[in-house]
Amino acid sequence: MRLDINTYHEIADSLLRNKSRSLLTGFGIFWGLFMLLAMLGAGDGVKGLLKSTFEGFASNAAIIVSSNTSVPYKGFQEGRYWQLKYRDMERMKTLIPEAGVVTPMISQWGQTAVYNSQSTNCSVTGVNADYVEIEAPRLKYGRFLNEVDVERGRKVCVIGKRIYNELFPDGGDPCGTFIQVGSVFFQIVGVNFSSGTININGNTSQKVVIPSTVAQKLYNRGENVDIICMTAKSGIKMSSLEPRVRQVLGREHYFDPKDEPAMMFLNTEEIFTLIDTLFRGVDFLILLIGLGTLLAGAIGVSNIMMVTVKERTVEIGIRRAIGATPRDILSQIMLESISLTLIAGMFGIMFSVLTLSVAEKIVAASGEFTPEFQIGFWLAVAAAALLAVLGMLAGLAPALRAMNIKPVDAMRDE
Amino acid sequence: MLIELKDVNKTYNNGQPLHVLKGIDLSIDKGEFVSIMGASGSGKSTLLNILGILDNYDTGEYWLNGRLIKDLSERQAADYRNRMIGFIFQSFNLIGFKTAVENVELPLFYQGVSRHKRHALAMEYLERLGLKEWAGHYPNEMSEGQKQRVAIARALITHPQIILADEPTGALDSKTSVEVMELLGQLNREEEVTLIVVTHESGVANCTNKIIHIKDGVIGEIEMNSGHDASAFGTATIMK
């Protein structure tokens, strides 16, 4: 095989001779690759967007909320409301050693935060320092609440992004300043910029987070807790702990452990598993459609090359008569197929990169998300390699047919 | 002897066996201008294909320039065709999407000659055949006579031992036929190219120096024709 400028000239000659046919054949490959890459990129982008919604949220946690019982139990009627208590947490920690963090949440809605002349609506949430295990904050300034804050009942707070933007329109580090929530002043120790949209009891960006001990006293909650959040130790599935939690709390608060509606047990592990499965399904679908389209394009190339070879029988015969070896012919047809596939495919790659970057810009401009639709460099390289292989496979059958053309037959064919 | 055929037999096995060449003995010397004449079906095209290593024969021997041409691999056959034999066809068989000069270059491409060198050489040959101005034209922009001259240039460019012409005037009018035959004669005289022309036209055969008659797969009469007066019809012109 002579791989020099002349060979390329020969290939360009025969591909350009029938421009519209080459164009249409190449379009199959172009479109196939474009579909594959654009969908892969968009799929990843959407995945990223969805993931950012869960940003910082523990993937193996549960949120426990009390509710009304639905069956009579131990002499109590159905429809009874029970209340989560502080001591439930101690009980759970002792009786369920597989539990990781068990932490309370107390919420007070409809509050107003005031700083100088600025004010904004907010909700106040009392948590412990270990709440970070459930929902990791993205601190722009300062720190999260610590154990000493909780223990000593310090009037400190971490504010959400919206509150920060409303109260401090000029920006800057607000840590150390005091804001008034209700009738109480809290000193800001941190600003949480977390943008995740999965939140417990209210939007994180509109929360003023204070030590649970302060909330307890301030809002006169006594021993009552609104929500208990827990994680499982690593290697243990949250779903396996659910019956035990029901048992422990059911015994304490007199509801049937089998009484599902009596206690809300929101398992993030299940949600994450579901989403993971969904993503895997979508990935598979994308790959199936993309590769399918690409394959159809390659078969199209093979088909057209077949016709081309048939049409060029005389030409190939002439070439053979004046000294082309079968190998010359084989390599010419193969290289034509590979060139066509590669050139069309490269345009497909370029077009999909262009499309994805435009999509990125549009989405970024319209929202607070910074999506990543763009395909990776190595994915593009892999796609190019795949193209070369496809081109070779597509050219194989036509090339073998061309190789078997005898000069005598070709002359007779006129 | 440049070409020696000894008892060459060829049978086609397409359904019914067809014994086309029945023991051909033939020798052609260097520098000869020979025509092989016969009616259609006489086996003359098959003989030409064997001489041109385009086809195999069953038994016998074919010596070309001291080399036995038998059971060659496709690759060897291609190489011999490329270096030892030039072809001129009835329908010119130029490649339509290549210009005249590119067509002439093509045999050198398969020899691996560099682009510049083969272009220069092809231009030289086109100039010798009076087609310099037509080098950049495509075959469909040229007259039949010009096309055949391009084909002749393509056959000559590799300095082959023999040039095989299969009905070289078959697609030409009588005036152009005369011109082409005169050109071939001139090449034979001036460049001492060995020329073998296959034809069924006596007028064309008359232009050659030796006429080999083939009939039903055997060689008939071999006519020496240095005076070019063998055919009553062909002395003045080529009858069409």
HADDOCK unambig.tbl for C-alpha pairs under 7 A between the chains (distance, minus, plus):
assign (segid A and resid 17 and name CA) (segid B and resid 97 and name CA) 6.73 0.50 0.50
assign (segid A and resid 315 and name CA) (segid B and resid 95 and name CA) 6.16 0.50 0.50
assign (segid A and resid 318 and name CA) (segid B and resid 93 and name CA) 6.62 0.50 0.50
assign (segid A and resid 320 and name CA) (segid B and resid 78 and name CA) 6.74 0.50 0.50
assign (segid A and resid 321 and name CA) (segid B and resid 54 and name CA) 6.93 0.50 0.50
assign (segid A and resid 321 and name CA) (segid B and resid 81 and name CA) 6.69 0.50 0.50
assign (segid A and resid 322 and name CA) (segid B and resid 81 and name CA) 6.15 0.50 0.50
assign (segid A and resid 322 and name CA) (segid B and resid 82 and name CA) 5.21 0.50 0.50
assign (segid A and resid 322 and name CA) (segid B and resid 107 and name CA) 5.62 0.50 0.50
assign (segid A and resid 323 and name CA) (segid B and resid 78 and name CA) 4.52 0.50 0.50
assign (segid A and resid 323 and name CA) (segid B and resid 79 and name CA) 5.72 0.50 0.50
assign (segid A and resid 323 and name CA) (segid B and resid 81 and name CA) 5.50 0.50 0.50
assign (segid A and resid 323 and name CA) (segid B and resid 82 and name CA) 4.06 0.50 0.50
assign (segid A and resid 323 and name CA) (segid B and resid 107 and name CA) 6.30 0.50 0.50
assign (segid A and resid 323 and name CA) (segid B and resid 110 and name CA) 6.20 0.50 0.50
assign (segid A and resid 324 and name CA) (segid B and resid 78 and name CA) 5.92 0.50 0.50
assign (segid A and resid 324 and name CA) (segid B and resid 110 and name CA) 5.75 0.50 0.50
assign (segid A and resid 325 and name CA) (segid B and resid 74 and name CA) 6.69 0.50 0.50
assign (segid A and resid 325 and name CA) (segid B and resid 75 and name CA) 5.22 0.50 0.50
assign (segid A and resid 325 and name CA) (segid B and resid 78 and name CA) 5.35 0.50 0.50
assign (segid A and resid 326 and name CA) (segid B and resid 74 and name CA) 6.91 0.50 0.50
assign (segid A and resid 326 and name CA) (segid B and resid 75 and name CA) 6.98 0.50 0.50
assign (segid A and resid 407 and name CA) (segid B and resid 54 and name CA) 6.28 0.50 0.50
assign (segid A and resid 408 and name CA) (segid B and resid 54 and name CA) 5.98 0.50 0.50
assign (segid A and resid 408 and name CA) (segid B and resid 55 and name CA) 6.88 0.50 0.50
